[in-house]
């Protein structure tokens, strides 16, 4: 549904061929058309998604599958069936034209563990972008690497768009991203996956000041990889006095750059967690039309192997610790208040 004032809504009928949508299939620029509706020319302030009710038994209308499992779990969707999930504009519709509005879920950021209940909640991180003011970023990284466009400073990292590089080719596409004359440039962060029984992997690579042009694709070329030890951070997150599920967000603050970057997120399982992080680097480059991008590995001790872990529960209680994996694995335990 779409609205000019947040009070009167126009329903966009969803195509009859669509039932459930697997968000993880819509990556690297893949789009799925939901439906269309005629609208009066003007400026619209909100879009909202109204979800189907789960019902009391499986199969669930809204579900998730945890990593390492094949079983579907019901996904709780507070407000999803009543007021819906609102995405703020504005969005402009011109007279006698077709306007495409792209709704983009960040699936990794949209699921939270509901504390000791063992349930999972949908708290959608979703943007709505008019394609006429958006573009794309494309390149090739290590297969399976997590690639994100971010806008950051020392106060935190804002993930504008994220995806996973193709598991075979390593090709990735970040789309849609607001054009730079509307949303500013972005920094592209590539976090390769660890591999092996004794994990080894590659340094995180960061390309700063990447421009986005409306209706065009900014090419980053092939991003080389430099091997580094990968160490684990393990621990527990205590929620309301019991080992229960919680949410973990990992960032890396680069003191020399006065910026913080999101690296990974995780849900704890049975109250415990483990994340693999690069011991050295990251590598820093600046966007250039002359490819390949040139990188310099940061060696300032304040920038190398130091990460910030923030644990949170569904009520919004948070706790943050700093860990250093430059020389080996580390442990960080959290206790969150009820």
Backbone torsions as a table, in degrees:
resi	resn	phi	psi	omega
1	UNK	NA	150.2	-177.8
2	UNK	-134.7	145.7	-172.5
3	UNK	-142.2	147.5	174.7
4	UNK	-85.4	-27.6	-173.0
5	UNK	-130.4	1.2	-178.1
6	UNK	79.2	4.2	-179.8
7	UNK	-116.9	-40.5	179.1
8	UNK	-108.1	124.7	-172.9
9	UNK	-116.0	141.5	172.8
10	UNK	-107.2	125.1	-177.0
11	UNK	-82.1	132.7	173.2
12	UNK	-100.0	107.2	-177.6
13	UNK	-62.9	129.8	176.9
14	UNK	-80.2	140.0	-178.2
15	UNK	-54.0	138.4	-176.8
16	UNK	-65.0	-20.0	-179.8
17	UNK	-78.8	-8.7	-177.8
18	UNK	-99.2	132.1	172.8
19	UNK	-118.0	-85.1	172.8
20	UNK	-100.2	150.2	-179.2
21	UNK	-119.1	124.2	176.7
22	UNK	-85.2	104.5	-175.4
23	UNK	-62.3	-29.6	-176.0
24	UNK	-73.1	-9.8	174.7
25	UNK	-87.3	-10.2	-176.8
26	UNK	-103.4	72.2	-177.7
27	UNK	-128.1	165.8	176.0
28	UNK	52.9	44.8	173.7
29	UNK	87.2	-0.7	178.1
30	UNK	-73.4	127.4	-178.0
31	UNK	-116.4	152.3	175.7
32	UNK	-128.1	123.7	-179.1
33	UNK	-77.5	124.1	-179.3
34	UNK	-88.9	-39.6	-177.4
35	UNK	165.1	-177.7	-179.5
36	UNK	-149.4	160.9	-179.9
37	UNK	-155.6	143.1	174.4
38	UNK	-73.5	136.4	-180.0
39	UNK	-130.5	151.7	173.2
40	UNK	-70.8	146.9	176.1
41	UNK	-60.7	141.1	179.2
42	UNK	154.1	-170.7	-178.8
43	UNK	-108.0	128.9	-178.8
44	UNK	-110.7	140.9	-170.9
45	UNK	-98.9	-26.0	-174.7
46	UNK	-146.7	149.8	165.0
47	UNK	-121.1	143.7	174.7
48	UNK	-134.0	145.4	178.7
49	UNK	-103.7	121.3	177.9
50	UNK	-106.6	119.8	-172.8
51	UNK	-97.1	155.6	175.5
52	UNK	-73.3	145.2	179.1
53	UNK	-69.5	143.9	-178.7
54	UNK	-69.8	-31.4	-172.3
55	UNK	79.8	-177.9	-172.9
56	UNK	-92.1	-19.0	-176.5
57	UNK	-135.9	163.5	175.7
58	UNK	-69.2	156.3	1.2
59	UNK	-75.3	140.3	-175.8
60	UNK	-82.9	143.9	174.7
61	UNK	-70.6	-34.8	-178.9
62	UNK	-125.0	117.6	-172.3
63	UNK	-146.3	167.6	174.1
64	UNK	-143.1	160.6	174.8
65	UNK	-124.9	121.7	-179.0
66	UNK	-72.7	149.5	176.8
67	UNK	-55.6	132.2	-179.7
68	UNK	89.0	-0.4	-179.2
69	UNK	-124.4	162.5	174.1
70	UNK	-117.8	-0.2	-176.0
71	UNK	-91.0	135.3	176.5
72	UNK	-80.6	139.3	174.9
73	UNK	-115.4	144.8	177.0
74	UNK	-66.9	138.6	178.8
75	UNK	-104.0	118.3	178.8
76	UNK	-72.8	135.8	-175.7
77	UNK	-128.6	73.9	179.4
78	UNK	-55.9	130.6	179.0
79	UNK	73.9	-7.4	-173.7
80	UNK	-64.2	-28.9	-177.2
81	UNK	-100.5	-15.1	-178.1
82	UNK	-101.6	-84.9	-178.1
83	UNK	-79.4	-15.9	180.0
84	UNK	76.2	172.2	178.5
85	UNK	-97.7	119.0	-172.2
86	UNK	-93.1	136.4	177.0
87	UNK	-121.6	118.9	-172.4
88	UNK	-84.0	147.9	179.0
89	UNK	-96.2	-141.1	11.4
90	UNK	-84.8	157.2	175.0
91	UNK	-127.9	131.9	-176.8
92	UNK	-106.1	132.1	176.4
93	UNK	-111.3	119.8	179.4
94	UNK	-84.6	152.6	178.8
95	UNK	-65.8	138.1	173.6
96	UNK	59.1	34.6	177.0
97	UNK	-133.7	162.7	173.6
98	UNK	-99.8	118.7	-178.8
99	UNK	-106.4	123.7	178.3
100	UNK	-98.2	127.3	177.3
101	UNK	-116.0	119.7	-176.6
102	UNK	-99.8	120.5	175.5
103	UNK	-95.7	123.1	-174.2
104	UNK	-124.0	114.9	176.9
105	UNK	-85.3	137.0	165.1
106	UNK	-97.2	91.3	-172.5
107	UNK	-59.9	-36.2	-178.0
108	UNK	-64.8	-27.3	-177.0
109	UNK	-98.6	-4.6	-168.0
110	UNK	-99.4	-5.4	-179.0
111	UNK	-113.3	129.3	177.8
112	UNK	-126.4	146.7	176.5
113	UNK	-81.1	137.1	-175.0
114	UNK	-94.6	56.8	171.9
115	UNK	58.3	-138.6	-173.8
116	UNK	-73.8	-7.6	-177.4
117	UNK	-72.8	-21.5	-176.4
118	UNK	78.2	2.0	-179.7
119	UNK	-90.5	166.9	177.5
120	UNK	-124.7	135.7	-176.6
121	UNK	-110.6	146.6	171.9
122	UNK	-92.2	114.8	171.9
123	UNK	-122.8	82.7	-164.9
124	UNK	-64.9	131.2	166.9
125	UNK	-100.9	100.7	-172.6
126	UNK	-140.4	138.5	179.0
127	UNK	-115.6	155.2	173.9
128	UNK	-121.2	121.2	-173.9
129	UNK	-129.0	128.6	174.0
130	UNK	-74.7	127.7	-175.3
131	UNK	-62.6	-23.7	-178.2
132	UNK	-68.6	-17.8	179.6
133	UNK	-117.5	21.0	-177.7
134	UNK	-126.5	160.3	176.4
135	UNK	-140.4	-162.8	-176.7
136	UNK	-138.9	161.1	174.7
137	UNK	-126.5	132.9	-176.0
138	UNK	-136.8	148.4	177.3
139	UNK	-171.7	-171.3	178.4
140	UNK	-130.6	127.0	179.3
141	UNK	-127.8	-169.1	175.0
142	UNK	-63.6	137.6	176.3
143	UNK	-53.7	132.8	178.7
144	UNK	83.8	-0.9	179.7
145	UNK	-68.1	146.5	174.1
146	UNK	-87.7	123.7	-176.4
147	UNK	-120.6	131.4	-178.2
148	UNK	-140.0	148.7	170.7
149	UNK	-99.5	126.4	-174.3
150	UNK	-131.1	153.7	169.7
151	UNK	-125.6	118.6	-166.2
152	UNK	-139.2	156.0	165.3
153	UNK	-145.8	-170.4	-176.4
154	UNK	-67.7	-16.7	-179.6
155	UNK	-79.6	-13.8	178.7
156	UNK	155.5	175.1	-177.9
157	UNK	-114.8	128.7	176.1
158	UNK	-108.0	116.8	179.2
159	UNK	-84.5	113.1	180.0
160	UNK	-79.6	-40.6	-178.6
161	UNK	-159.3	144.5	177.3
162	UNK	-144.1	157.3	178.8
163	UNK	-157.4	178.8	175.7
164	UNK	-119.8	128.5	179.4
165	UNK	-61.7	145.3	-178.1
166	UNK	-50.1	136.2	-174.1
167	UNK	-66.8	-16.9	180.0
168	UNK	-109.4	-52.4	-173.2
169	UNK	-90.2	-23.7	-176.1
170	UNK	81.0	0.3	179.6
171	UNK	-69.4	138.2	176.9
172	UNK	-134.3	151.6	174.9
173	UNK	-136.4	124.8	173.5
174	UNK	-100.5	112.3	-175.6
175	UNK	-162.8	142.2	-4.8
176	UNK	-85.4	148.7	175.0
177	UNK	-125.2	133.2	179.6
178	UNK	-55.0	138.2	178.5
179	UNK	-61.9	153.2	-173.3
180	UNK	-64.3	-28.1	179.6
181	UNK	-74.4	-10.3	174.8
182	UNK	-106.0	-48.5	-173.3
183	UNK	-110.0	-3.2	-178.3
184	UNK	84.9	171.0	178.1
185	UNK	-74.0	166.6	178.6
186	UNK	-128.2	161.6	171.1
187	UNK	-104.7	129.8	179.4
188	UNK	-97.2	124.6	-176.4
189	UNK	-114.3	125.9	-179.6
190	UNK	-114.1	117.9	179.9
191	UNK	-115.3	100.4	-178.5
192	UNK	-67.0	153.1	177.9
193	UNK	-78.3	145.4	175.3
194	UNK	-75.8	159.1	179.1
195	UNK	-149.3	156.9	175.6
196	UNK	93.6	156.5	-179.9
197	UNK	-64.4	-41.9	169.5
198	UNK	-103.6	100.4	-164.1
199	UNK	-57.6	133.1	165.6
200	UNK	-126.9	160.7	-178.9
201	UNK	-169.2	-153.5	-177.6
202	UNK	-124.8	155.2	178.3
203	UNK	-63.6	153.4	169.2
204	UNK	-67.3	136.3	177.6
205	UNK	-114.2	136.2	-179.1
206	UNK	-127.3	123.0	175.5
207	UNK	-108.3	114.6	-175.9
208	UNK	-90.8	156.5	173.2
209	UNK	57.5	48.6	177.6
210	UNK	-84.7	122.2	-179.6
211	UNK	-84.0	152.8	176.8
212	UNK	-126.6	128.9	-178.8
213	UNK	-111.1	132.4	-179.4
214	UNK	-57.2	129.8	177.5
215	UNK	74.4	9.4	-177.7
216	UNK	-131.3	170.7	179.2
217	UNK	-119.9	123.0	175.3
218	UNK	-82.9	122.2	-177.4
219	UNK	-94.9	131.5	176.8
220	UNK	-104.5	-6.2	179.4
221	UNK	71.3	-161.3	178.9
222	UNK	-89.8	124.1	-178.4
223	UNK	-94.7	112.9	-177.4
224	UNK	-65.5	161.8	-179.0
225	UNK	-121.7	143.6	176.1
226	UNK	-123.0	123.1	-175.1
227	UNK	-69.0	143.4	177.3
228	UNK	-148.5	154.8	171.2
229	UNK	-62.4	145.6	175.7
230	UNK	-118.3	124.0	-179.5
231	UNK	-114.9	156.0	-177.6
232	UNK	-95.7	144.1	165.9
233	UNK	-112.8	123.0	-178.6
234	UNK	-125.6	162.2	178.1
235	UNK	168.5	-167.5	-179.7
236	UNK	-129.7	155.4	175.2
237	UNK	-126.0	113.0	-177.1
238	UNK	-92.8	120.5	-179.2
239	UNK	-112.6	119.6	178.2
240	UNK	51.9	38.3	174.1
241	UNK	82.0	4.3	179.2
242	UNK	-134.7	151.6	179.2
243	UNK	-72.8	103.4	-175.9
244	UNK	-135.8	178.3	-177.5
245	UNK	-76.1	144.7	177.4
246	UNK	-149.4	-178.9	-175.8
247	UNK	-116.8	141.9	-178.0
248	UNK	-126.7	133.1	178.0
249	UNK	-126.9	129.7	-176.2
250	UNK	-115.6	127.1	176.0
251	UNK	-127.4	162.3	176.9
252	UNK	-128.6	120.0	178.8
253	UNK	-93.6	123.3	176.9
254	UNK	-98.3	102.0	-176.4
255	UNK	-59.4	-40.0	-177.4
256	UNK	-68.4	-21.2	-179.0
257	UNK	-104.1	-8.7	-175.9
258	UNK	55.3	42.4	179.6
259	UNK	-141.0	151.2	173.9
260	UNK	-118.8	141.3	-178.5
261	UNK	-126.6	137.9	173.4
262	UNK	-72.8	135.4	-178.2
263	UNK	-110.7	-49.1	-179.1
264	UNK	-162.4	166.1	174.4
265	UNK	-136.6	157.3	-179.5
266	UNK	-154.7	156.9	168.1
267	UNK	-103.7	135.4	176.9
268	UNK	-72.6	151.4	178.1
269	UNK	-119.0	115.6	-176.9
270	UNK	64.8	23.3	178.2
271	UNK	88.4	-3.5	179.8
272	UNK	-115.9	162.6	-179.3
273	UNK	-148.6	164.0	171.9
274	UNK	-152.8	129.2	176.0
275	UNK	-129.6	143.8	179.8
276	UNK	-102.2	127.8	-174.2
277	UNK	-131.5	146.6	-179.0
278	UNK	-70.1	137.6	-178.3
279	UNK	-81.2	-26.9	-177.1
280	UNK	-127.6	172.6	-176.0
281	UNK	85.2	-161.1	8.8
282	UNK	-80.1	175.8	174.3
283	UNK	-97.9	139.9	-175.1
284	UNK	-121.3	133.3	175.7
285	UNK	-137.5	162.5	176.4
286	UNK	-117.1	136.9	-177.4
287	UNK	-56.4	140.5	174.9
288	UNK	-150.1	146.1	175.7
289	UNK	-71.9	-15.0	176.2
290	UNK	-86.0	110.3	-175.8
291	UNK	-104.5	153.7	4.4
292	UNK	-77.9	161.4	176.9
293	UNK	-64.1	136.2	177.5
294	UNK	-93.1	132.3	-177.7
295	UNK	-116.2	150.0	171.0
296	UNK	-123.9	128.7	179.8
297	UNK	-79.8	126.4	178.4
298	UNK	-73.2	135.5	-179.2
299	UNK	-122.7	-3.1	176.7
300	UNK	-57.9	122.7	-177.8
301	UNK	-52.6	-27.5	179.6
302	UNK	-73.2	-14.3	-177.9
303	UNK	-106.0	-11.5	-167.7
304	UNK	-102.6	118.0	172.4
305	UNK	71.6	11.4	-179.1
306	UNK	-107.3	125.5	-176.5
307	UNK	-130.9	156.5	175.6
308	UNK	-111.4	125.5	178.9
309	UNK	-107.7	126.4	177.1
310	UNK	-118.1	118.8	176.1
311	UNK	-98.8	142.0	179.5
312	UNK	-146.7	155.6	174.9
313	UNK	-112.0	179.6	-175.1
314	UNK	-66.2	-22.0	179.6
315	UNK	-81.4	-6.5	179.0
316	UNK	94.0	3.9	175.6
317	UNK	-70.8	131.0	-176.4
318	UNK	-129.1	157.1	173.8
319	UNK	-148.5	137.7	-174.2
320	UNK	-124.8	137.9	174.2
321	UNK	-134.2	152.7	175.2
322	UNK	-103.1	137.6	177.7
323	UNK	-127.9	156.1	179.7
324	UNK	-126.9	115.6	179.9
325	UNK	-112.8	20.6	-178.4
326	UNK	-65.7	-24.1	-178.0
327	UNK	-119.3	-4.5	-179.4
328	UNK	163.2	-176.7	-177.1
329	UNK	-68.0	162.2	-177.3
330	UNK	-141.5	164.7	178.8
331	UNK	-127.4	139.9	175.3
332	UNK	-144.7	118.4	179.1
333	UNK	-108.3	143.5	-177.4
334	UNK	-125.7	145.2	172.9
335	UNK	-128.8	116.2	-178.0
336	UNK	-101.3	142.2	179.4
337	UNK	-72.3	155.3	176.3
338	UNK	-58.2	NA	NA
